[in-house]
Amino acid sequence: MDAALCLQEMGKRIMDRRKKFGLTQEALAEKSELTTQFVSYAESGKRGMRPENLMKIAAALGVSTDYLLTGDIIDKDKLLLSEKLDKLTPQQVRIVENVIDECIALFCKDE
């Protein structure tokens, strides 16, 4: 894959995640200890970034660096849930799955 396209796709993931949390570029910059201009460049895909800056943005957005780079890796909340499920028996996992199904049905009823 072409480097410019990778940067654009990563920038889109950063922007989408930022907007999902209702953050402005300024708020993300502050949270990640970077400049607003840096966040703007990162979202536009116009500029690459050093690994430590990628880690700052990922941490501020609650995702892994892998997710920002590839879009394929699950976010930290889902990983944490998966780790918790690993501690349960198969029967307990089925019970949790049923509870989740009921919650989805309840929460998505109005959509």
Secondary structure, DSSP 8 states (H G I E B T S, - for coil): --HHHHHHHHHHHHHHHHHHTT--HHHHHHHHTS-HHHHHHHHHTSS---HHHHHHHHHHHTS-HHHHHHS-S--HHHHHHHHHHTTS-HHHHHHHHHHHHHHHHHHTTT-
